[in-house]
Amino acid sequence: MYLTHDITPERVKALSFAEKSALCNEIRKLLISVVSTNGGHLASNLGTVELIVAMHSVFNSPVDKFIFDVGHQAYTHKILTGRLSEFEKLRQEGGLSGFPRPSESEHDAFIGGHSSISVSAGLGIAAAKSLKGEDGNVVVVAGDGAFTGGEIYEGLNNAGKNTAKPCKTNGNLIVILNDNQMCISKSSGALAAYLSQIRTKGYYETKNRVKKALNKTALGKKASGAIGETKRIIKGALISNNLFENLGFKYFGPIDGHNIEELVYNLELVKTIDAPCLVHVKTKKGKGYIPAEENAGHYHGIGASRAPVPDCTPNTCTYSEVFGKEITRLGEENEKICLITAAMKYATGSNYFAKRFPERFFDTGIAEAHSATFAAGLASGGLTPVFAVYSTFMQRCFDQFLHDASIEKLRMVLAIDRAGLSGEDGPTHQGTFDVGLLSLVPDTTIYSPLTAEELRVCLKKAIYDDSGISAVRYPRGIAYNHDEKAVSDYALYKNRNRIKSEKLIITYGRIAKNALRLIENGYNADVLRLVRINPISDMVCDIISCYNDVIFFEEGSLKGGIAEKISAMLAREGAKIRFRARGVEGFMRHADLERQLKLCGFDLDGMRDFVFNG
């Protein structure tokens, strides 16, 4: 057994290739066991086991810096860098993060929760090393999905033109393209087709061997120079117009990403080259676990010991599935509706629409900013674009919403999934900033429905009744169903005792259920549940003015949130009302959802204490 609690990069280096292969098998068994129990990203990590073992065989972390893009492929790196004993608490409160975190380990060079950032970060780290005179390589591991995002090309372009600057010490910038033909859904677009065609036929390996052989002959360097032009011609034939070469990188590959010996050989080779290098590695997402190999999209991220919901019944649909089925139904009656997603077809429930209306469905790859402006373009052409996006990834689109859509009052709909707290994925994936960002954009309407039926009502209203940008935001998980009539503005609930109360609880979205439980349990307060949370209607303002003690619960950031806006409004009007608010402060650490709600004081006990004892 090679996977023991004292496993270190140094021990990995000492193993033979056969022993390293055995270590990979042991790591895969551990990954399947822990992720199946705790939830997490399975298929992506199964695909990078040999690659990461090879990296630790060649490089010296933390002197050499490893950056993973996206970081959901870095579990093996965590295991090999002194965190094996903690790995069983992966994604659990107090345990390891599901993504690289520099605050967690010196071996994690940069945080990695969002896509396409790695080359920019890596170039910055390499430049910092150079300026400080430090040795060490910077090794970026980026999936082919990350290469559908624009920021990575900005980084490549900058790195290629700065070959004289960043790496003048004993080190290099090395980008490893982990090509498994997948984002979360299958990779799409011109880049995916391009990668499938790239072939180098061993040019650099051949060049290196020929050079060594020539230097051993009597002709030596003279012969080497004489064949320079021939070498240039051969290279042109073998690598015809390679994108990465044109950007200033030395290109190697494609390489079998599950052959440790081949990986080690090529990584050792690129260490000797004094120029930015790109190593194209072909891997199999889900490698070694047949269900994940056959359905890598489904096993990209799995829940903690939960069976997936197949074709949902009305009472077991997730909010994502409710959205997906409703937008498909609306698409039947309105041929102007187009649906856009950024490499999240299945995760956002967009697969239903994609299957029914493939000509009106657009998967842009991991390119949220492009998606937003693309939607604005569709809107300017008289269509009705609906952009399905996770709240945390929507943050990348602020400038596009503000500049490309809002100024001209272009009409688009945002279906914002994973709004609010989202559990074990940690601070990079919490959907707690969308309300503050979107409410800054002029002429933007935001809905936060509680039930499945309200989601349907709000989506239809956003498509047909509103102007400008309309956002319908909803949480992760099973949709709440209730017999109560769905509303798209607000609902006021009087306390059970029908006693006039001085206290008004205001809230919206998922946590409204606990506020309603308070008054159902006999506590003397009324509840105002907002559904349209921006702009606030005059009727809502009139209701608030009837109470002396107003308490706001917001499953989002207090800074820039709706509570802060209402507080400012009351202050401007000189209202003599006691106003208190509880929301999410800063970044929420990873834990299960119920624990996160409790930590924020959104559980029943937390709400009661804040309302009556605060």
Order of alpha helices (4+ residues) and beta strands (2+ residues): alpha-alpha-alpha-alpha-beta-alpha-alpha-beta-alpha-beta-alpha-alpha-alpha-alpha-alpha-beta-alpha-beta-alpha-alpha-beta-alpha-beta-alpha-beta-alpha-beta-alpha-beta-alpha-beta-beta-beta-alpha-beta-beta-alpha-beta-alpha-beta-alpha-alpha
